[in-house]
Structure formats: structure tokens, C-alpha cells
Amino acid sequence: MLIFRQLIDYRSSTYTYLLADIVSREAVLIDSVFEQARRDAALIEELGLKLLCTLETHVHADHVTGAWLAKQRLGSEIMLSEQAGADCADRYLQHGDRVEFGKRYLGVRATPGHTSGCLTYVLDDESCAFTGDCLLIRGAGRTDFQQGDAATMYRSVYTQILSLPASCLLYPGHDYRGLTVTSVGEERAFNPRLGGELSESDFVGYMQNLGLSHPKQMDVAVPANLRCGRPEAAAGAEDEADWAPLNYTFAGIWEIQPDWVEEHANDLCILDVRETDEFDGPLGHIPNAQHIPLGELEQRIAEVPREQPVITVCRAGGRSARGTLILKNAGIDQTANLAGGMLRWRALELPVVGGSD
């Protein structure tokens, strides 16, 4: 028997997978996310599991791994490909290795192409596999950076993934449309880049003409992931806040989700740091929000109440992140940034004053 959970980080559309042997309670975690480390640890502790290791399908360019945080909190080992180029792992994996947890194991298959260090993890009975960014649902990972190569990916997919039984379920590293799982049979038949009768040359031509921009987080994520997610700043900051279910970002910012803020609004100071025309503009503002533009915050810090936690808000979360730092420098420790700002608040259809549809 197997304990299995599929978790998601909505910001990066990254899937994290928790697998555990139901008897021994030994577990592995695939493709963790730095900002979700507290969530993952809470789930592992609630289920009474012992996390043996975190596994990476590759060195990610769109988010920072939570492997280092998991090791600090839970004592788990860090494992990734020998070809990844990182120098921070406890075990470097090669094609044909096994990662055991209780009486179960994951087989390691090298599937380079998206990056040179991509791995696919196949459950012992070949009932499911975790393909990272090599094979996506009706798609494939890009091949235009980090030693990517389209021809190599084509061969990886066909020899190591689509060679599995047709019924084998495939769980990708990402999905941007809300899809969660596919199968070998489905991808053989319906994948527009790799399925049907498409040849290697067809695939290479397709991939060479995608014209995609580089991931926004690449310059931060790749160096951080080559350190297995260890921040350059002092360790331990992620454990300092316990007054709300906060996420600690790799940039050193505490964030809070909009639904929690809406539910606890009467007990919070919601501080909107946008300009006046934005506060009264199309996005509207959160009911009872206090308004102090970011450029005036340091001079008007005495106006911010200290008896309640302060949630900073802006359009998308950038300026308000800076606002939390200003507040902390002024001695206001219970402060957090509203994740996604007013754009996320409106997308969730939470209450607003003013604004337009």
C-alpha cells in the first residue's frame, strides 16, 4: 500500500509529490518548493511520516526548491542527478539507481533534454512515474537553455517514459491549465509534440520554433537550486513567525494568502501602499484598508497601528513586499505581504470597495 499526495504551488504551477510506505511510514518528497516548506512539513507531521529524502527531477529555473529547508526541519537527505552540476546533495543519482522507502522504491531513469540532469522516477510496479519537465500533459519541457537539446529529449521520452506500460500514470512537474495526471497510452496517442507518428525531426523543428522568453525567476532560481535551496542569508528566518499561516519566500519576505486575510480582516490592519489613483482606481481596495503610499510610509510610520498584525497590499505584491521591510525596520514585526496583491484578491472575487468589473 502507498500513501500518495499531489500538492501544488499556484505561483509557479509546480506540482510536489509526497509518497510513503503505509507500513513503515517512510516517505520521499519530489520537487519541493521553498515557499511551501511549512505546508509540506505540516502534512508530513500530521500523517505521522518520516521523510527520508527530497528528490529533484532537475535543477529548476522557475522556482526555488525546498530541499534545504526540509533537511533543516525534518532531517531528510537531498538527492538529485549526478549530471545536475550542484555540489550540495547528500546523494547523487544515476540511471538505474533505486530510492527506497520502506518496502517500496522509485527507479531512477535519466531523461535529459530539458536539462542535462533531468530524471524521471518510476514506482516499483510501474503503475506511475514522475516526469518533471521532460514530458508534460500533452506537451514537453522547453529545450532552449540549461544544456537543453530537443533531439536528446525525444529519445529520452521514447526510450524511458513512453516505453512504460500504456496504463502507467504520468505525473508532470508542472501544468498551467489545471490538468493533474495523464498516462503513457494517452500521451502516445494525443501528445501534439510527441505522440502519434511524429518523428524526431518533427519534434526538433517544433521545439526550435517555440519563441519563448526565459523564465522570470531563472536568474534567481538556477543559482539557488545549485545550492539545493540554501539561502545566502542566515538560516532559520523561516521559523520566526507563528501568528498566521505564512509562507517565507526565497527573497526573505513573509506572505499571507488572500482568503485567510479576508476571514480575519477584523483582527488585522490592512495597509494599502499604492498611489491614490490606484487605491481609488479600477481594482478598488479592500474594505477598511488604511492607505499610505509606499513613498510616504517611512515618514508616516507613526500612523500604522502596532496592536494588530499589518498586512501590506499593492497591485501585484512587489511594492507591498518592500513595505513589510520598512515596517520591520520600524519595529513592527507582525507584518506580512498579501500574496498576489489586489490582482489575486480580485481574481478570487473577494470583497472590494469601488473598482470596476
Buried (B, 14 or more C-beta within 10 A) or exposed (E): EBBEBEBBBEBBBBBBBBBBBEEBBBBBBBBBBBBBBBBBBEBBEEEEBBBBBBBBBBBBBBBBBBBBBBBBBBEBBBBBBBBBBBEBBBEBBEBEBEBBBBEBBBBBBBBBBBBBBBBBBBBEEBEBBBBBBBBBBBBBBBBBBBBBBBBBBBBBBBEBBBEBEEEBBBBBBBBEEEEEBBBBBBBBEEBEBBBEEBEBEBBBEBBEEEEEEEBEBBEBBBEBBBBBBBBEEEEEEBEEBEEBEBBBBBBEBBBBBBEBBBEEBEEBBBBBBBBEEBBBBEBBBBEEBBBBBBEEBEEEBEEBEBEBBBBBBBBBBEBBBBBBBBBBEBEBBBBBBBBBBBEBBBEEEBEBEEEEE
